[in-house]
């Protein structure tokens, strides 16, 4: 543009910064913000929000917070998108305290956090092992009428499982199911589909299934447990099959019958479930704590 004598304006700069964000080029995004200042083009909330998001994707939490502060110093009011991106940047880098601080500052500035803002802060608490703060934020969402999403609930369950707060994890899972999440996991009485679940979410779901089997609903047929590889498997290979085996052994669950032709499936044979339930085995701390 400049070679042809056309001076870039805020719109063209914003498009370039957004392209850098999508391409995970955080340094170029920040460079374009600086270029705008140098050329007398005033960045707006769209410019800053895109640059902050680029820093979030690049794992640059300090630069994201710096940009958030810079825009306020220049009289540009951050919006919910700006804050959410900065909160997410802090969370991804393990800065849960800063993430919560930014969420609180939204309230102080008269901005109402949305589900993205809360979910980013709760995810930050999950990564920081702060289960009490995560639950507190979830309760605040309910109080303010913000409906949790498919990121919020698993993040809470993850941190509670990690902290050994199994009863609270179960409670949140039940709430999530009432909201319509994890509805495909047990679409029938004869199948439990855990594909796409993390280890923590799978453990919580299985714990609830065991409680259900023991208390009210003896099965009329065998139950198939489908694990697939499990969320987060990656280069490590399938993580969920071994974790499901370990969990059922740990909590004295029904005997597992392997499916030799498919390592991503297990059977809980009806007779084994009945034997387990009628014996009155206690599912120890993994179920009752």
C-alpha positions, 0 to 999 in steps of 0.5 A: 500500500505504502509503495503505491502512495496509499497510506494504511488506515485503522481498517487496513491495519486491523485486517493485518493484525487479525491475519497475524493473530490467525497465523499465530504471529504475535510479534508481528501483531505487536509490531503493527500496533507500534507502527500505527502509533508511529504513523499517527494512526490511532489503534482502536479496540479492534486493533488491541483486541486482535493483538492481545489475542495474538499474544494469547495464542503465542503464550505471551501473557505479559505482553497481553497484559501490557497491551491491555494496560496500554490501551487504557492509558491511551483512552481506548476502553477495553471490551469483553473480548479484550479482557477475555483474551488477556485472561486466557493468555494468563491462564495458558501460562499458569498465571491464575491469580492474574487471570482472576484479577483481570476478571475482577477488574472487569466488574470494577470497570462496569463490564459484565464478563461473559461465558468466555471470560469466566471459562478462561478464568476457571481454566486458569484456576484448573491449571493452577490447581485452585479448586476452591476458586474455580468453584467460586467462579462457577457459583458466581456465573450461576448467580449472574445468570451466565450459563456455563459451556462445554469448557467451563464444566470440564475445567471444574471437574478436572481441578476437583478430580485432581484435588481429590474432591470427588463428591463435588466433581460428581455434583458438577457433573450432574449439573452439567448433564442437566444442562445438556452436556455429556448427553451422548456418553450414555445414550442407552442402557447398554453403552457408555461412550467416553470418546473425547473425554479427558481422564478426569471427566471419564472417571467422574462419569464412570463413578456416577454410572457405578453409583447408579448401577448399585442403587437403582438400575440393574442392567438387563444386558451387558454394558459396552464401555467405549474409550477410544484413545481419550482426550489429550492422548497425542503422541503418548498413544491412547491414555484412556483405556488403561485409565479406565481399567485402573479406575474400575480396579481402584474402586472395586468396580465390576469385573472387566471383560476385554474385547481382544479385537478392539482395545478401545472397548471393554465389556461389563457383563451383566452377570458380573455387574449383578454379582458385584452389586449383590455382594455389596462391595463398597466403591471406597474413596473413589466413589464416596469421598 
